[in-house]
């Protein structure tokens, strides 16, 4: 790994489910896949911006010289 911050980053399977892409985030009906109720993951997620924020930060770390 060529980075000043070599690391392995991982989340358990349960935690990954709470990082929801913004395109799948619904704040009002109709819910994803036409469900009658809001998805459990959206209720417990940190928000619709988290997936993009995490992705950009990881890409930046991986590209660092």
VOLO-996895 format. One line per field, with one value per residue: residue number from 1; residue in one letter; x, y, z of N, C-alpha, C in turn. Coordinates in steps of 0.001 Angstrom, whole numbers. Example, Ala and Ser with C-alpha at 12.3 -4.5 7.8 and 13.67 -1.06 7.14 Angstrom:
seq (1	2)
type (A	S)
n_u (13190	12850)
n_v (-5690	-2250)
n_w (7800	7080)
ca_u (12300	13670)
ca_v (-4500	-1060)
ca_w (7800	7140)
c_u (13200	12900)
c_v (-3300	30)
c_w (7800	7870)
END
This chain:
seq (1	2	3	4	5	6	7	8	9	10	11	12	13	14	15	16	17	18	19	20	21	22	23	24	25	26	27	28	29	30	31	32	33	34	35	36	37	38	39	40	41	42	43	44	45	46	47	48	49	50	51	52	53	54	55	56	57	58	59	60	61	62	63	64	65)
type (X	X	X	X	X	X	X	X	X	X	X	X	X	X	X	X	X	X	X	X	X	X	X	X	X	X	X	X	X	X	X	X	X	X	X	X	X	X	X	X	X	X	X	X	X	X	X	X	X	X	X	X	X	X	X	X	X	X	X	X	X	X	X	X	X)
n_u (858	680	891	847	-640	-1052	-3533	-6115	-9433	-12489	-15881	-18317	-20751	-23338	-23067	-22483	-24909	-26197	-25135	-26346	-26817	-27293	-29090	-30877	-32132	-34954	-37097	-39731	-42819	-43218	-41679	-38484	-38489	-41235	-42211	-44416	-43734	-41130	-37731	-35791	-33029	-32719	-33868	-32020	-29648	-26929	-27544	-28438	-26147	-23945	-22841	-21605	-19781	-18114	-17090	-15693	-13740	-12301	-11300	-9666	-7750	-6627	-5449	-3497	-90)
n_v (-1171	2139	4744	7438	6755	3844	1411	-911	-840	-1573	-2596	-4202	-6506	-5704	-2958	-1823	-1820	440	2552	4304	4844	8085	8202	6229	7089	7983	10437	10702	9060	7831	4882	3249	644	531	-28	-279	882	2928	2061	166	657	3321	4739	4366	5263	7616	9622	11015	11964	10563	8245	9309	11076	9357	7779	9718	10542	8155	7635	9880	9366	6991	7895	9565	10602)
n_w (0	-924	779	3148	5275	5882	6038	6916	6289	7661	8048	10011	8737	9567	10101	7618	6309	7150	5842	3490	66	-1370	-3509	-2888	-671	1118	2314	2557	1622	-1787	-507	-900	-3264	-3199	-632	2231	4592	6043	5464	7772	7920	7031	9099	11097	10063	9656	7911	4629	3352	4154	2795	452	1652	3160	1072	-508	1348	1784	-810	-1121	901	-83	-2423	-1582	-1536)
ca_u (0	1508	180	1426	-1551	-1461	-4521	-7201	-10656	-13581	-17059	-19058	-21879	-24467	-22820	-22528	-26302	-26681	-24576	-27298	-26556	-28268	-30117	-31849	-32625	-36290	-37542	-41195	-43292	-43134	-40416	-37715	-39133	-42667	-42584	-45460	-43090	-39748	-36751	-35129	-31700	-32824	-34188	-30823	-28484	-26525	-28113	-28259	-24843	-22872	-22184	-20713	-18712	-17190	-16421	-14707	-12627	-11485	-10581	-8600	-6699	-5962	-4678	-2446	1253)
ca_v (0	3330	5845	7760	6226	2498	837	-1718	-271	-2522	-2506	-5460	-6543	-4931	-1516	-1416	-1636	1759	3546	4220	5815	9176	7895	5311	7689	8563	11086	10613	8065	6367	4352	2411	-605	666	-566	468	1592	3346	1017	209	1242	4781	5248	4269	5802	8975	10588	10748	12424	9749	7380	10127	11611	8252	7412	10757	10503	6960	7847	10850	8686	6015	8591	10383	10074)
ca_w (0	-1059	1423	4451	6292	5500	6949	6369	6837	7498	8898	10074	7815	10081	9986	6212	5918	7558	4927	2389	-997	-1426	-4509	-2294	566	1005	3548	2566	648	-1749	-15	-1823	-3677	-2902	678	2930	5694	5829	5732	9074	7774	6930	10431	11935	9372	10049	6979	3202	2860	4734	1812	-362	2500	3450	-181	-870	2309	1519	-2072	-840	1651	-951	-3460	-968	-1837)
c_u (906	762	871	569	-1990	-2426	-5451	-8450	-11784	-14710	-17728	-20262	-23050	-24263	-22905	-23953	-26861	-26038	-25379	-26959	-27672	-29400	-31170	-32477	-33982	-36669	-39066	-41620	-43339	-41737	-39746	-38431	-40614	-43103	-43631	-44885	-41675	-38807	-36068	-33768	-31729	-33092	-32921	-29556	-28160	-27019	-27781	-26901	-23686	-22128	-21193	-19528	-17672	-16405	-15352	-13508	-11728	-10686	-9419	-7450	-5921	-5089	-3548	-1086	1908)
c_v (1236	4537	6165	7214	4807	1926	-83	-1234	-1264	-2242	-3872	-5380	-5692	-3435	-1025	-1139	-276	2891	3426	5261	6862	8876	6929	5873	8337	9193	11134	9594	8647	5911	3494	1083	-647	-8	310	1297	1978	2199	1249	898	2757	5405	5318	4809	7213	10032	10293	11161	11525	8919	8165	10664	10545	7874	8427	10725	9296	7090	8811	10201	7703	6683	9432	9768	9438)
c_w (0	-508	2739	5590	5907	6534	6177	7077	6622	8467	8906	9140	8296	9897	8547	5742	6260	6749	3638	1331	-1074	-2410	-3981	-1022	314	2338	3627	1499	-757	-1331	-1079	-2044	-3294	-1605	1327	4068	5306	6191	7074	8990	7691	8294	11282	11281	9866	9058	5537	2644	3287	3686	951	428	2798	2201	-564	65	2059	227	-1862	-87	775	-2013	-2888	-1254	-634)
END
